[in-house]
Amino acid sequence: MPVNSKREQGKDAAVQGTNDSSVVSKVSAAAQGYFHDDFLKHFVCKVSRRAPLINRGYYVRWKAVDHCMNQFLHATKSCSRRQILSLGAGFDSLFFRLHAEGALGGVTVFEVDFPEVARRKADLISSNACLKDALPDWEPVSKQQTSNAVFIRSGHYNLIGVDVRKEQKVEAALSRAGLQWDAPTLVLSEVVLTYMETQWSDAVIGWTAKLFPQSMFVMYEQIHPDDPFGRVMQNHFLKLNSTIHALKQYPHTVAQTQRFIQKGWEKCVCLDMNQFYFDLLPEDERQRVEGLEPFDEFEEWHQKCSHYFILSASKGFVTNQALLMLPKSPSIPHMTPQWAEHLPLVIQPMCGSPGIEALGMASVVLAPGNILLTGGCGRSGRDTVARVLIKEQDGWKCACVEARGDTVVGLYQTLTSIPGGGVVLFGGRTSPLNPTGSIVWVTFDLGDQQSSVQLSFKNMVCTGTGPKPRWRHTSTLICYNDKTFIFVFGGRTEKDPVLGDLHFLCLEDKHWSEITIVGAVPEARHSHSACPYGGGLVIFGGLGKGGRPLGDFFYLRPTSSGFCWETKNLHPLPVPRYSHSAHVINEKLVVVGGVWLQADGVPGVAVINLNTGSCVEIQLDTSSVPWPLMLHSFCSELLDPEGTEMVLIGGGGNCFSFGTHLNLNPVTVDLSPILCYSN
């Protein structure tokens, strides 16, 4: 199959454009201190600051490739000659960084990319004194040599412009540049082969295994194309005319590992980037990186990492010892959910399709057919108006309500309904540097027809020692000794990554009260769930210390002298998750959505029997929803007293560099199949 058609040339140009975007993002991450590289900036016209999420994403990519390269250099340190062959190198600064670090002993770098990219890079190097000084033995390249694909020739660095898909031309050009086929060689491919049709990328993997008897192949690419994040990711590259191909045939790490073995490599280890980040980076390095910039996009960060992998494959005994290796006891072990296939739960767009696109909202039922929504962030930024979902004869509609009184703006706040009328709003943030500790009393008038709602927001003045300002916490209604309390637990602040403190607000006295609690307190967390139950409450999941999802369960049980924390052994263990929602229905904790790591698919619904501790995971059928449904940073409410129908509102996020995706409309899920199921 020819690769020079006009259509293919157009796609090749689009792929070359991804190099320009990538190097700008790497420069941004380096400028913010994620890694040290003084040379990348010479390959861009202007240093632009990317969002913290993109900086982290490019950091973990850089760190993974750097880790593998150092493993190779260490394993081959006794060899007189070593080589690095970078496929689709673009404007990578690897050679110049190694030169500055004095790490080029016996190492020669060969870079291969499209002739147009190689020509641009050669021109940049020749016109930049800092870069050119690293090549004192640069041999002038004649026009004839350039036509033979060699753009820069030197003792330690060679730049070659040739289409990687053309094996014979690549082999000839590398031979002319002085590559030694029997020397230990590291082959690098950072998001390169996936842009080719799979037959071509398979061929590259095959001929490198054939031509290099002592070698190591390191590849960084995408996986998991079919879940919501994967669909957004694919759509992004389609819009750029840069289709990513390989993940369709090789959708996960196991398939990629088998691919390399089948193409002639002797050993192969493939890890997704969550595995790499948590298990191969030291804790102090993770803490350093996590403290560089204000950050509150955990869901998108973990999903980005679960959709990329780092792979190392080896050929020959020398490089076998350089392969990636997980510790014997991974910090986040892989858990496969035991899906209950006989319990399908179907999701449908809400009748009436009241368009609500926002994440981080809070919700509460004001009355049957009226749901209050506050806070959140939509396409135009943070929302300053409250919204009410109203059920009418022909379906649901969404009304924006200008509330009287104090202005309330923020993400990840909580709303708690109070018996007898009224709602209490607590916490939230306007930015990761600006949490709020406001306690707001919300009153409402639904009107005679319940179709026009009036709201009033008024700050509450409370006595006692209250909680520090926070967001991603829970606020749960508890009745104790004939008084009504709001129980605040967990969350985070601008300085505290997780909080484990707990507070009781007595609504009658407007006083933060001290109540005796015994038992082992749940570890600090945020983005968990807390539901009223049995006179107390139940807590499940959340994101714990070090950014690890939790799958534990706690019951705050009332006693004659206060409360007691109790745990329950769940079986089988639910997959740890956070940023979910939950409700107690008929002695069952129904956990919906969220984000998890090291598990296939995405969270659906977990049903935990509160009496027996048995747990069942159920997948959601979203085939009736015409957009990728992301069930994190959303809110949910039960639509009927029996709890047979639930509405899921909002959700989504900034999907790395692929753009913002927000769920278009609320959706409903029929829970009656699981309420009739005995587990």
N, C-alpha and C positions, 0 to 999 in steps of 0.2 A: 504493500500500500504506500503510495507516494506521500511525502510530507511537505511538499512545496506548493500545494494548491493555494489560490488566493484566499480561500476560506481559512485554511490552516495558517497562512501568513498573518491574517488578521488576528487569529487566536494567539499566535506566538507574540505579536506585538502587545496584546493585552496582558499576557503572562509576564512579559518584560516590565510592564508597568507595575506589577506587584513588587518588583525589586525596589523601585523608587519609594513606594509606601513603606516597605519593610525597613529600609535603612533609616528613614526619618523617625520611625518608632523606636528603633534601636538607639539612635542618637538621643532621643528624649529620655529613655530609661538610663542611659549612661550619665546624662547631664544631671539627673536627680539622684545619682549615687547608687543605683541598683547594682551596677558592675563598673569596673574600671576599663575604659578604652578611650585613649586620647586621639585615636586616628579616624574613627567613624565620622566625626564632624567635618573632616576634609572632603567627604563624599556627598555632602548636601549643601545647597545654597544658603539655607537658613535653618537654625536650630529652633524647632517648634516643640512646645510642651504638650504631650499627650495626657489623656486622663489617667489617673492612678491605676485603673483596671488594665489599660493597655500597657502601661509601664511594667506592671507585675507580669503580664502575659509574656512580654518579650524578655523580661528577666529570666523567667523559668525556662524559656526556650534557649537563651544564651547559656544559662548555667548547665543545662542538661548536655548540650553539645560540648561545652568546655570540660565537663566532668568526663565524658567519654574520650575526648582527645587526650586529657591528662592520663587516663588509664592506659591508653595506647602508648603514649610516650614513655610511661613508666615501665610497661611490659617489654618495650623494645629498646630500653636504654643501653643495653650491651651491644646492640647492632651498630655496625659502622655506618650504615646508610639507612635512613627511613624516609618515607614519602607520605605526603598528604595530598590526596586528589579530591578537590572540592568541585562537585558537579553543580552547575547552575549557581556559581558562587556570587553572581551579582556584584554589589559593591561591598562585599564582606572585607573586613580589615584584619582577618586572622593572621596573615603573614606579618604585617607591620606590628601587630601586638606581640607576636612571638619574638620578633627581632628586638623590640624594645625590652622585653623581659629576659633577653639572653638565652632563650629556649630553643634556638635553632641548631644546636649542636648535632651535626649529621642529618638534619632534616631539610628536605627540599619540598616546596609547596608548588603544586600545579593546580591552576584554576581553569575551569572550562565553563563557557557560557556562550550564548548566541553571539555571532560576530559583531552585531550592533552594540551589544552590551560591553563586550570586550574592548571594542574600539573606544567607546566613551570612557571606560575605566582607564585605559592606557593613556588617553589624553589628559584625564584628571591627574594621574600620577606624574606624568611628564611635566605638567605645569605647576606642580606643587613641590616646593623645595623640601618640606618636611617629609613627604612621602618618597621623593626621589633620592634623598640622602640615605634611605635604608637600602638602596640598590646601587652601591658603588661600582659593582661589576656589570651593570646593565650593558648588554651588548646591543648596539644599534641594529634594528630590524629593518631589512630592506622591504620594498613594496612586494617583491617576489615572495619573501618569507611571510609577509602579512597575508598575501593571497593563499599561502599554505597554512593559514590559521594561527601562526605564532605571532602574538602582538608584543609580548615582553619576554625576553630571554635573559636569565641571569643564573648565578650559581645556586641560589636558594629560592628563587621565585620565577615562575613561568606562567604567563597569561595566554590562554588559547581561546580563540573564537571559533567554535564549531558546534553544530547541533548535536546534542548528546544522543539523539535517537539514531544517528548515523554511525553505527559501530565501527565500520572500516575506516571512515574518515577520522574518527576520534582516536582510534588505535594508531593510525599513521601520524597524526599531529602530535600525540604524546611521545611517540618514538623520536620524532624529529626534535622535540623539546628536551630530550634526554632522560625521559622516564625509564627506570629499570624495572622490568616486569617481575623479577624474582626478589626484589627488595621488599621488606615489610611495608605495607601500604595501608593507610587509613583513607577510606572512601567516605566522603561526607555528602549528604543530601538533605538540605533543609527546605522542606515544602517545595520540592522540585519535580520529582517523578510523578506526583499525583496530577499535575497539569497535563501529562501526556495521556493518550489513549492507553488503556491498561496493557495491551499487547506490547507497546513500546517500553513501558516502565518495567514489565516483566523481563523483556529482553535485556535491558540495562543491568538488572540484578543478576541475570544469568551470565552475561559476558564478563562482568567484573569478577564473578566467582571463578570463571574459566581462566581468565588471564592473570589473576593474582593468586599464586599458591600460598603466600603468607600475607594475609590481609584481614582487615576488619571494616565492616560496612556499618555506618551510623546514619540513621534516618529519623527525621522528625516530620510527622504528617498528621492528618486528621483521621478520626474514626467516628463511629456511631452516627450514620447519616439520617436515620429514620425517626428519631425522637424529636420533640419540638425544637430544641436548640440545634440539633443537626439539620433540620429542615430550614431554619433561618440561616444557618451557616452556608448551606448549599445554594439557597436563593441569592445570597450576597455575591457569591462567586459567579453565578449565572448572569447576574446583572453586569458584572465586570467583563463578561465574555471570557471568563477564565474557569471553565468547568473543572471541578475536582473529580477525577475519575476513579482512582483506585479504591476508595472507601466503599464503592458499591459492590465490588467483588470481594473486597477484604475489609469487612465492616468493623472488625474488632481486633484486639491484640492477638488472640489465638490464631485467627486467620492470617494475620501478617507474619506471625512466627512460622506457620506452616508454609507460607509462600516462599520465604527465604530458604527453608530447608529443601523444598521441592526444586528450587532454582540452583541448587548446588552448594549452598553454604552448609558448613558442618554443624555449627551450633548457633543458636539465636535466642536472645532474651528481649522481650518487648514489654514495656511498662507504660501505663498511662501517666499523665503528668501529676495527678494526685499522688500516685504511688511514689513517683520520683521525689516530689516535694516533701512529703511527710516521712519517707523512709530512707532517703539517700542524702538529704540535706541536714546538717546538724541543727539542733534546736536554737543555738545562739545565732546562727545565720538566718533562720526563719524569723526570729525576733527582730534582728537588725532590719531585714527587708520590710517587715510589717510595721515598723516604726518610722519609715521614711516619709510617708504621706498620709494625710487623713483618708480613711477608707471605710466604705460601708456597702460594698457590692459583693458580699460573700457568695451569694447564690450564683452570680454570673462568673465569678472567679473559679469556683469549684466546677461549674459546668464547662467552662472553657478548658480547664485542666482534664476533665474526663473525656473531652472530645479531641485531644491530641495525645500522641504517644512519642516516646523515644525508644528506638530499637538499636541493638548492637548485634551483629552477626559476625562470625569468625571463620577463617579458613587457615588451617595450619596450627601447629602446637604453640607457636610464639604468641599469637594474638588471643588464644583461648582464655588466657588468664586476665585479659583486659575487658571481658564481657561485663555488662551490668549484672549486679547481684543484689537481691533483696536480703535484708536480715532474716534470720530464722523465724523471728516472731514479728511480723509486720505490725506497725502501729494501727493500721486500718485494714484488718483482714477482709478478704473478699467474701461477701455473703450473697448467696443466691436466694432470692425470695421464693417461697413455695406458693406459687400462684394457685388460687382456687378457681380452676377453669369453669366449674359448674355454677359459678355465681357472677354472671355478667352484670356489670353496672353501666348503663347507657347514659351518656351526657348529651343534652340537647341545648341549643341556643334558647335563651329565655323568650317566652312568648311576648311579642311586641318589640323585641330587640332594642331595648333602651341603651343606646350607645354610651358606654362608660369605659374610657381608656385611662387607667391610672394604676400605679403600684403604691404599696405602703399605706393604703387607706385603713381607717377603722370603721366598724359597722355595728349597728345595734337595731333590734326590732323595737319600734315605737309602739306599734299596735299591729294586729293582723292586717297585712297588705300595705304596711308602711315601714320602710327600712331607711334609717339615717346613715349617711356616709360622710365622714369628715376627713380632712387632711389628704395626704397622698401627693403624688407627683405624676402629672400627665405630660402630653407632648409640648405644652406651653409652659411647663415648669410647675412649681408648687401651687396647689389649689388653695385659693383664699375663700371660696364659698363652700357652704355645705350643700349636699345633694340628698334628695329623698327619692327612693324608689317607691312608686305608688302603683298599686294594682287596680286597674280599671276593668270594665266589662270586656274590652277588646284586647286586653293584655297589659303589660307593665309599661310605665313611662318613667322617665327620670326628670325631676324638676330641680333646678338650681335655686337655692334659698339664700337670700341675703339675711343673715342672722343679726339680730339686734344685740348690742352690748359689746363685750370684749372680743377682739379679733383673735381667731385661733388658726394658726398655720403650722403645719408640721407633718412629717412622715413618721410612721411606726408609733403613733399614739394609741391609747386604748379608750374605748367607750364601754361603760358598765351601766346596765339598766337597773333602776332602783324601784323596788315595790312601791306602789302608790303613785308612780309618775315621776318623771325626771330621769336624767342621765348624768353620769359623772365622767368627764374627760380628764385624762392624766397623761403627762409626759409628751414625748415626741421630740423631733428635732427639725431645725431648718437647714442645718448642714452638719456634717460629722464633727464640726468644732463648736456647734451651738445647740446643745440639748436644752429642753425646757422642763421645769419642775412644776409648771402651773397645774392647779387643780381647778377645773371649771365645772360649774353647775349649769346643765343644759335643761331648759324647760321648753315645752312645745305645746302648740295648739293645733290640733288636726282639723278643726272646722267641722261643720255639720256633715259635709259630703266626704270628708277625709281625702279630698283631692287638692286642697291648698293647705300648706303647712306653714306655720309661723314658729320661728325658733328664737330663743333668747339665751345668750351665753354670758355668764357672770362668774368672775374669778371668786373662788372660795378662800376665805381667810381661816386657816386652821392653826390650832395650838399644838404643842408637843414637838418632838423631834421627828421630822418627816424624812422621806427618802431624798437622796440627791437627784438632781435632774438626770433623766435617762430616756432611752428609747429601746425598742425591741423587747420590752418587758411584758408582763401580764398583770391585769387588775381584775380580781375575781370577787364576786359578791359572796359573803359568808354571814350567816346569822348566828350569834352566840350570846347566851344569857339575855335573851329578849332584846338584843341590840343588833343593828345592822353595820357590818364592817366591809370595807374594801381591802382585800389582801393583795398587796403589791409584791411581786417577786421577780428577781432577775433583771435582765436587760444589760445595757452597756452605757458608758459615758465617753466623752472625748478622750479621757485618760485611762479608763478601766475597760479592757477588752471584753470582760465578762463580769457580771455582778452576781453575788450569791446572797445578798441581804434580803430581809423580808420585813414588811411593815403592815400594821393594821390601822386603818383610818375609820374611826367611829363616826358614822354620818349624823347620828343624833347630837353628839357633842361637838362635832367638827374638831376632833382631837386625835392626834396620832398616839395610839395606845400601846401599852406593853401587855402582851398576853403570853403566858407560859407555853413553851413548845419543847417537847422532849423528843428524843430519837435522832438518828443520823440525818443531818440536813442535806438536801440534794446539793450536788456540786454546782458551782457558779455556771451560768449559762445565759444565753439570749435566744430569741426567735424560737421559743418553745411554745407549748400550749398548756393552759390551765383551765379546768372546767369544774363548776360546782358539782359536788356529789356527796351524798350521805351526810349532810351537815357540814362537810369540809370541802375538799377539792382534790382533784387528781392532776398531776403534772406528768407530761410525757415529752421526751426528746429535747431538741434544742441544739445550739452550737456551743460547745464547751471550750475549756481552756486549750489554747493552741490551735483553735479553729477546727476541732474534730467534732463531727456530729455525734449526738448521743441517742441511745435507744432505750434509756431506762424509764422506769415508771415509779411514781411516788404517790402515796395517798396521805393527805393531811387529815387525820381522823380526830373528831372532837372527843374530848374526855371531860370528866367532871371538873378538872382543874385547868383546862386549856385545850391544847391539841398535841397530837403525837404523830410524828412522821413514820410511815410504814412503807416498806417496799414489797413488791410482789414478783415472784419469779414467773416470767412470761415464757410460754412454750407453744410453738417454736419461737426463738428470739426474733422480734421484728428487726428489720434493717434500720440502723440508726438514721435519723433524718432531722431536718429543721426547716423553718419557714413554712410549716404546714398549718392547717387549722384542725380543730377537733371539737366534738360535741358528745355528751353522754346521752344515750338513747336506750331506754329499757335495759339498764344494767350492762350496757356495752359502750366502750369508748370507741367512737368512730373517728379515725384519723385520716384526713384527706390531703393528698398532694405533698408538697415539700420538696426538699433537695436531699439526695443521699450520695454517698461515694462508694466506689467499688462494688456496684451491683448492676445487673443488667436491666435495661429499660429505665423507666422513671417511676417514682412512687404513684400508686393509685390510691386505694383505700385500705387501711389496716383496721381490722375489727378486733378489739381486745375485750374478752369476757371479764368483767370486773369481779366476778365471783370465783371463776376457775383459773384465770390467768392465761387461758388458751388464746392464741392469736392466729388470724388468717389474713393473708395479703390478697387483695383482689385488684385485678387490672381494670382500668376504665376504658370503655369503648367510646372513643372520641371521633368516630368516622362521620358523625353527623355535624361536626364542628368544622367549618370551612377555613379555619386558620390554625396554625400551630398553637395548641393550648398549653400555656406555661402556668403550672399551678405552684407558684411561689410568690411571696409578697402580695398575696391576695387575702380576701376576707370571705367569710361564709356565714350564712344564717339558715335556720330551719324555717320552712314556710308553713308548716302545719303543726298542731299540738302533738300529733302522734310521731312526728319526726320522720315521715316517709319521704319527704321531698326537701332537698337542700339546694340553695342557690349559692354559686361561687362567683364572686364579684372582683373584677380587676385582676391584677397580676401581670407579670412579665418583668422586663428589665433591659439594661443595656448589654446586648450580647457581644461583648468584647469589641472588636473593630467592625463587626458585621451590622451595626446599627441597633437602634432601640426597637424592641418588639413589645407591644402591649396587647393584651387580649382585647378584642374589639367590643364584645358584649358580655353581659353576665350569662352564665349557663346554669342549667339545673340538672340534678342527678336524682334518679328514683332510687331510694334506699330500701324499699320494701323487700327486695330479695334477701338482703342480709339481716333484716330485722326478724324475718321468719326462720332464719338459719340458726341452728343450735350448734355453737362451737364451745 
